[in-house]
């Protein structure tokens, strides 16, 4: 299982751990609704199934947003998925984004040769993000892995709410991991501070390293 100190989206099989260098390279729609500046809490809960195994997860963290960090949060989610696919030796095409009114949808497909089975494995990440207001955002993410050692799937729901102004402990882009629960058990021993820009950079490096390993 991925170390809880990383702000990773739990993965399939065990837990999900995540090439372009900027948000613009992701072809995000220009007029995505903006989240208000300030301190936000993100509560993400989900279930992953791999054969007969089911894992329930919950991650809760806070992040200080300004306009730049708000846009970077979209990239963070994509890079995280790319890194999880790279762990299975799958490379991903560019995500396709569609904005309809206040809902942003995206689909990203990944594939690669599985060393475990000698077959082409594939994953698909589908996300729907609804901007309820400038102070509340909700999203649902579906993940499907096919043709690997075992087929698996996952579903995550996320509620993001603004809880006030950023305090002195977090500057824009700062993130504090508060809870990481697996099957109801808390895995964190203490809260941990991260930075969204460093996380994005680390995801990109992890993706490249995994895909280049053994070449």
C-alpha positions in Angstrom: 0.0 0.0 0.0 1.2 3.5 -0.7 2.7 5.4 2.2 0.1 7.6 3.7 2.4 10.6 3.8 1.8 11.0 0.0 -1.4 12.7 -1.1 -2.2 9.9 -3.5 -5.5 8.7 -4.8 -5.9 5.1 -3.5 -5.4 2.6 -6.4 -6.8 -0.7 -7.5 -5.2 -4.0 -6.4 -3.6 -2.3 -3.3 -4.0 1.5 -3.4 -3.6 3.9 -6.3 -0.4 5.7 -5.9 0.6 9.3 -10.9 3.3 14.4 -18.7 3.1 17.6 -19.9 4.5 20.3 -17.6 1.6 22.7 -17.3 -2.1 22.9 -16.9 -2.4 24.5 -20.3 -0.9 21.3 -21.8 -4.0 19.4 -20.5 -6.3 21.5 -22.8 -8.5 22.5 -19.9 -11.5 24.6 -20.9 -10.8 28.3 -20.5 -13.9 29.2 -18.5 -14.0 26.6 -15.7 -15.8 28.1 -12.7 -13.4 29.4 -10.2 -13.3 28.4 -6.6 -13.1 31.2 -4.0 -9.8 32.1 -2.5 -9.2 30.7 1.0 -9.0 27.5 2.9 -10.8 24.5 1.5 -11.5 21.1 3.0 -11.6 18.1 0.7 -13.3 14.9 1.8 -12.8 12.0 -0.6 -14.4 8.6 0.0 -14.4 5.6 -2.2 -14.6 1.8 -2.7 -12.2 -0.3 -4.8 -12.9 -3.9 -5.9 -10.3 -6.3 -7.1 -11.7 -9.8 -7.6 -13.1 -10.8 -4.2 -11.3 -8.0 -2.3 -13.1 -4.7 -1.4 -11.2 -1.8 0.0 -13.0 1.3 1.5 -10.9 4.4 1.8 -11.3 8.0 3.0 -8.9 10.9 2.7 -9.5 14.3 4.2 -7.2 17.2 3.6 -7.2 21.0 3.5 -5.7 23.3 0.8 -5.1 27.0 0.6 -6.4 28.3 -2.8 -5.7 31.3 -4.9 -6.5 31.5 -8.6 -3.2 29.8 -9.6 -3.6 26.9 -7.0 -7.2 26.5 -8.1 -6.1 25.7 -11.6 -3.3 23.6 -10.4 -5.7 21.4 -8.5 -7.2 20.2 -11.8 -3.7 19.2 -12.9 -3.0 17.5 -9.6 -5.9 15.1 -10.1 -4.7 14.1 -13.6 -1.1 13.6 -12.7 -2.1 11.5 -9.8 -4.1 9.2 -12.1 -1.2 9.1 -14.6 1.2 7.9 -11.9 -1.2 5.2 -10.7 -1.5 3.9 -14.3 2.3 4.1 -14.7 2.7 1.7 -11.8 1.0 -0.9 -14.0 3.3 0.1 -16.9 0.4 1.9 -18.7 0.9 5.2 -20.4 -2.0 7.6 -20.7 -3.3 9.7 -23.6 -4.3 13.3 -22.9 -7.5 13.6 -20.9 -10.5 14.9 -22.8 -12.4 17.7 -21.0 -15.9 18.9 -21.6 -17.6 21.8 -19.7 -21.4 21.9 -19.8 -22.9 24.6 -17.7 -21.4 24.1 -14.2 -20.2 20.5 -14.7 -16.7 19.6 -15.9 -16.3 16.1 -17.2 -13.1 14.3 -18.2 -12.0 10.9 -19.6 -8.5 9.6 -19.8 -7.5 6.2 -21.3 -4.3 4.4 -20.5 -2.7 1.2 -21.8 0.5 -0.9 -21.6 2.0 -4.4 -21.7 1.5 -6.2 -18.3 4.7 -7.9 -17.2 2.6 -10.2 -15.0 0.3 -11.5 -17.7 2.0 -10.7 -21.0 -1.2 -9.0 -22.1 -2.1 -5.5 -22.9 -3.6 -3.9 -19.8 -5.8 -0.8 -19.9 -7.4 1.7 -17.5 -10.0 4.4 -17.9 -10.5 7.3 -15.6 -13.8 9.2 -15.8 -14.5 12.2 -13.6 -17.5 14.5 -13.3 -17.0 17.7 -11.3 -19.9 20.0 -10.4 -19.3 23.5 -9.2 -22.3 23.9 -6.9 -21.2 27.4 -5.9 -18.0 29.4 -5.5 -17.7 27.8 -2.1 -18.7 24.2 -2.8 -17.6 21.6 -5.4 -18.6 18.0 -5.7 -17.1 15.3 -7.9 -17.4 11.6 -8.8 -14.6 9.5 -10.2 -14.9 6.1 -11.8 -11.8 3.9 -12.5 -11.8 0.7 -14.5 -8.8 -1.6 -15.0 -9.0 -4.4 -17.6 -6.9 -7.3 -18.9 -4.4 -7.1 -16.0 -3.8 -10.0 -13.6 -7.3 -9.3 -12.4 -10.0 -6.9 -13.5 -10.8 -4.2 -11.0 -12.8 -1.0 -10.6 -13.3 1.8 -8.2 -15.6 4.7 -7.5 -14.8 7.9 -5.5 -17.0 10.7 -4.4 -15.5 14.0 -3.2 -17.0 17.0 -1.4 -14.9 20.2 -1.4 -16.0 23.1 0.8 -14.5 26.5 1.6 -14.1 26.7 5.4 -12.6 30.2 5.8 -9.5 32.2 5.2 -6.1 30.6 4.9 -4.3 30.7 8.2 -0.6 31.2 8.8 0.4 27.6 8.5 -0.6 27.3 4.8 0.2 29.6 1.9 -1.5 29.3 -1.5 -0.8 25.8 -2.8 -0.2 24.5 0.7 -2.0 21.2 1.6 -2.4 19.5 5.0 -3.3 15.8 5.1 -5.6 15.3 8.1 -7.0 11.8 7.8 -6.2 8.7 5.7 -8.5 5.8 6.6 -8.5 2.3 5.0 -11.5 0.1 5.9 -12.3 2.5 8.7 -8.8 2.4 10.3 -6.8 5.6 10.6 -3.3 5.2 9.1 -2.0 8.7 9.9 0.0 9.2 13.0 0.1 13.0 12.6 -1.1 15.7 10.2 1.3 16.3 7.3 1.9 19.4 5.3 2.5 19.2 1.5 2.6 21.6 -1.5 0.5 21.1 -4.6 3.2 22.2 -7.0 5.8 19.8 -5.5 3.2 17.0 -5.6 2.6 17.6 -9.3 6.3 17.6 -10.0 6.7 14.4 -8.0 3.9 12.7 -9.8 5.4 13.6 -13.2 8.8 12.2 -12.1 7.2 9.1 -10.7 5.3 8.5 -14.0 8.5 8.9 -16.1 10.5 6.6 -13.8 7.9 3.8 -13.8 7.5 3.9 -17.6 11.2 4.0 -18.3 12.1 1.2 -15.8 13.5 -1.8 -17.6 13.8 -0.1 -21.0 
